[in-house]
Amino acid sequence: FKAMFLTGMREQRAGRVVLDDVSPEAVQCMLDFAYRDECPDLSEETIFDALRIANKYDMPGLRDICLEFMARTSRSDNIVSFMAACESYDLPDFKHSLLNALVDNPPALHECIHGQHLDTHPDLMKQLLTLSAHRLSRAARDRHIVKHFDGLPYRSRCYLCAREVTGMSKQMLGEMLFPMVQKLRPEHANKITGMIIEL
């Protein structure tokens, strides 16, 4: 804001800053952060505007609070919107964490791909499909590797997920993957799904 008043921008001439592209509640969150270093009233209704403010006015502390909120409240019915926001505001690491969390939770993934949220985000659908295929491929390779000290807790979460996937039936895997493939390649959905399962 200081730069706005010192660099000849319209805010300097008007003597005020107008925030007309975000909600009043999100502005209140920004002010709470500025004066108290917290956003107690941050909610799912204000999170996207608050993140927009953090990005527009370069407020990394407010952005981190938004990401912490998203990490705590992510569900199968809002995670697509959270990932889309990450794409809009160049937050690839957090988006990847959300993608992994979704693939790590087959019931949530099943609910997500059978909902309508992914229909308007084909790029996210492709990324989910790619990550799911990678996990299945890795699980197939792990089946042929003798793992020593298998009982020690050094194993990564990804490996534990791979073991869970290998325990699924092909029918269950197909039911989970088919809707995603169908939305991207409806004419070859059966064939592509079968190829992924056989990896």
C-alpha positions as CSV (number, residue, x, y, z in Angstrom):
1,F,0.0,0.0,0.0
2,K,2.9,2.3,0.7
3,A,4.1,2.0,-2.9
4,M,0.6,3.0,-4.2
5,F,0.9,6.3,-2.4
6,L,4.5,7.0,-3.4
7,T,4.7,6.1,-7.0
8,G,2.2,8.3,-8.7
9,M,-0.6,5.8,-9.0
10,R,-4.3,6.8,-8.9
11,E,-4.4,5.9,-5.1
12,Q,-1.9,8.7,-4.5
13,R,-4.1,11.2,-6.4
14,A,-7.3,10.0,-4.7
15,G,-5.8,9.6,-1.3
16,R,-7.4,6.2,-0.8
17,V,-7.3,2.6,-1.8
18,V,-10.5,1.0,-3.3
19,L,-10.8,-2.7,-3.1
20,D,-13.8,-3.4,-5.3
21,D,-13.0,-6.9,-6.5
22,V,-13.2,-8.7,-3.1
23,S,-15.8,-9.0,-0.4
24,P,-15.9,-6.8,2.7
25,E,-15.4,-9.8,4.9
26,A,-12.1,-10.6,3.1
27,V,-11.0,-7.0,3.6
28,Q,-11.8,-7.4,7.3
29,C,-9.6,-10.5,7.3
30,M,-6.8,-8.5,5.7
31,L,-7.1,-5.8,8.4
32,D,-7.2,-8.4,11.2
33,F,-4.0,-9.8,9.8
34,A,-2.4,-6.4,9.4
35,Y,-3.2,-5.3,13.0
36,R,-3.3,-8.6,14.9
37,D,-1.4,-11.1,12.8
38,E,-4.4,-13.4,12.7
39,C,-7.7,-13.9,10.8
40,P,-10.2,-15.4,13.3
41,D,-13.2,-15.0,11.0
42,L,-11.7,-16.6,7.9
43,S,-14.2,-19.0,6.4
44,E,-14.9,-21.0,3.2
45,E,-16.9,-18.0,1.9
46,T,-14.0,-15.6,2.4
47,I,-11.0,-17.8,1.7
48,F,-10.7,-17.2,-2.0
49,D,-11.0,-13.4,-1.7
50,A,-8.5,-13.4,1.1
51,L,-6.1,-15.4,-1.0
52,R,-6.7,-12.9,-3.9
53,I,-5.8,-10.0,-1.6
54,A,-2.7,-11.8,-0.3
55,N,-1.5,-12.4,-3.9
56,K,-2.4,-9.0,-5.2
57,Y,-0.7,-7.0,-2.4
58,D,2.2,-9.4,-1.7
59,M,1.2,-10.5,1.8
60,P,3.0,-13.9,2.3
61,G,1.8,-14.1,6.0
62,L,-1.8,-13.8,5.0
63,R,-1.3,-16.3,2.2
64,D,0.2,-18.8,4.7
65,I,-2.8,-18.4,7.0
66,C,-5.1,-19.1,4.0
67,L,-3.1,-22.2,3.1
68,E,-3.3,-23.4,6.7
69,F,-7.0,-22.9,6.6
70,M,-7.3,-24.8,3.3
71,A,-5.2,-27.7,4.7
72,R,-7.5,-28.0,7.8
73,T,-10.8,-27.8,5.9
74,S,-10.2,-29.7,2.7
75,R,-12.9,-32.2,1.8
76,S,-14.0,-34.0,-1.3
77,D,-16.6,-31.4,-2.0
78,N,-14.2,-28.3,-1.8
79,I,-10.8,-29.6,-2.7
80,V,-11.2,-29.0,-6.4
81,S,-11.9,-25.3,-5.8
82,F,-8.9,-25.2,-3.5
83,M,-6.7,-26.7,-6.1
84,A,-8.1,-24.3,-8.8
85,A,-7.2,-21.4,-6.5
86,C,-3.7,-22.7,-6.2
87,E,-3.4,-22.7,-10.0
88,S,-4.7,-19.2,-10.2
89,Y,-2.2,-17.8,-7.6
90,D,0.8,-19.9,-8.6
91,L,1.0,-22.2,-5.6
92,P,2.2,-25.5,-7.2
93,D,3.6,-27.1,-4.1
94,F,0.4,-26.8,-2.1
95,K,-1.7,-27.9,-5.1
96,H,0.5,-31.0,-5.3
97,S,0.0,-31.7,-1.6
98,L,-3.8,-31.5,-2.2
99,L,-3.6,-33.8,-5.2
100,N,-1.6,-36.3,-3.2
101,A,-4.0,-36.1,-0.3
102,L,-6.9,-36.8,-2.6
103,V,-5.2,-39.8,-4.2
104,D,-4.2,-41.1,-0.8
105,N,-7.9,-41.3,0.2
106,P,-9.7,-43.6,-2.2
107,P,-13.2,-42.9,-0.8
108,A,-12.7,-39.1,-1.1
109,L,-11.3,-39.5,-4.6
110,H,-14.3,-41.6,-5.5
111,E,-16.7,-38.9,-4.3
112,C,-14.7,-36.2,-6.0
113,I,-14.6,-37.8,-9.4
114,H,-18.3,-38.6,-9.3
115,G,-19.2,-35.1,-8.4
116,Q,-19.5,-32.1,-10.9
117,H,-16.6,-30.0,-9.6
118,L,-14.0,-31.5,-11.8
119,D,-16.1,-31.1,-15.0
120,T,-15.0,-27.4,-15.3
121,H,-11.3,-28.2,-14.5
122,P,-10.0,-30.6,-17.2
123,D,-6.4,-29.9,-16.4
124,L,-6.9,-30.9,-12.8
125,M,-8.6,-34.1,-14.0
126,K,-5.6,-34.9,-16.1
127,Q,-3.3,-34.3,-13.2
128,L,-5.3,-36.6,-11.0
129,L,-5.4,-39.3,-13.6
130,T,-1.6,-39.0,-14.2
131,L,-0.9,-39.2,-10.4
132,S,-3.3,-42.2,-10.0
133,A,-1.6,-44.0,-12.9
134,H,1.8,-43.3,-11.5
135,R,0.8,-44.8,-8.1
136,L,-0.6,-47.9,-9.8
137,S,2.6,-48.3,-11.9
138,R,4.7,-47.9,-8.8
139,A,2.6,-50.4,-6.9
140,A,3.1,-52.9,-9.7
141,R,6.9,-52.4,-9.6
142,D,6.9,-52.8,-5.8
143,R,5.2,-56.2,-6.0
144,H,8.3,-57.6,-7.6
145,I,10.8,-56.0,-5.1
146,V,11.8,-57.8,-1.9
147,K,11.8,-55.1,0.8
148,H,14.0,-55.7,3.8
149,F,13.0,-54.4,7.3
150,D,9.5,-54.0,6.0
151,G,8.2,-53.6,9.6
152,L,10.2,-50.5,10.4
153,P,8.4,-47.1,10.4
154,Y,10.8,-45.5,7.8
155,R,8.4,-46.1,5.0
156,S,7.0,-43.1,3.2
157,R,3.3,-42.3,3.1
158,C,3.4,-42.8,-0.6
159,Y,4.6,-46.4,-0.2
160,L,1.9,-47.1,2.3
161,C,-0.6,-45.8,-0.2
162,A,0.9,-48.1,-2.9
163,R,0.4,-51.1,-0.6
164,E,-3.2,-50.1,-0.1
165,V,-3.7,-49.8,-3.9
166,T,-2.2,-53.2,-4.5
167,G,-4.8,-54.7,-2.2
168,M,-7.7,-53.4,-4.2
169,S,-9.5,-55.5,-6.7
170,K,-9.3,-54.6,-10.4
171,Q,-13.0,-53.9,-10.3
172,M,-12.6,-51.3,-7.5
173,L,-9.7,-49.7,-9.3
174,G,-11.7,-49.6,-12.5
175,E,-14.7,-48.0,-10.7
176,M,-12.4,-45.3,-9.3
177,L,-10.6,-44.5,-12.5
178,F,-13.2,-44.9,-15.2
179,P,-15.2,-41.7,-14.5
180,M,-12.0,-39.6,-14.8
181,V,-11.0,-41.3,-18.0
182,Q,-14.5,-41.0,-19.4
183,K,-14.6,-37.2,-18.9
184,L,-11.3,-36.8,-20.8
185,R,-11.6,-39.5,-23.5
186,P,-15.2,-40.9,-23.6
187,E,-14.7,-42.7,-26.8
188,H,-11.9,-44.8,-25.5
189,A,-12.6,-44.8,-21.8
190,N,-13.0,-48.6,-21.4
191,K,-9.7,-49.4,-23.2
192,I,-7.6,-46.7,-21.5
193,T,-8.9,-47.7,-18.0
194,G,-8.1,-51.3,-18.7
195,M,-4.6,-50.4,-19.8
196,I,-4.0,-48.4,-16.6
197,I,-5.2,-51.2,-14.4
198,E,-2.8,-53.6,-16.2
199,L,0.3,-51.5,-15.6
